[in-house]
């Protein structure tokens, strides 16, 4: 005798359910890349941060020289807070990246 509360095969909550086929060995497998060595990425990040630091310092001092040359001493004074804001951030990031790159465990 069949229990009234037991759902029929292929029926879920009163709606018919189609059976799903499972992909076999002949189905296409998703493409996966092999794991990469992150040391190249670390080196690129370290060099980019060093380039940002060097470029920013160069632009700052070029602006200071240009303003002083043209006699705009007040503009030079307004550049000081800008340098004091970005230099610690960028130098901290560059220092951390370079330190991590050169002190990581060799494999």
Residue pairs with C-beta under 8 A, 6 or more apart in sequence:
7 13
10 16
10 17
10 18
10 19
11 17
39 101
39 104
42 97
42 100
42 101
42 104
43 101
45 97
45 101
46 94
46 97
46 98
46 100
46 101
49 90
49 93
49 94
49 97
49 98
50 94
50 98
52 90
52 94
53 90
53 91
53 94
56 86
56 87
56 90
57 87
60 79
60 82
60 83
63 79
64 76
64 79
67 73
67 75
67 76
67 79
68 76
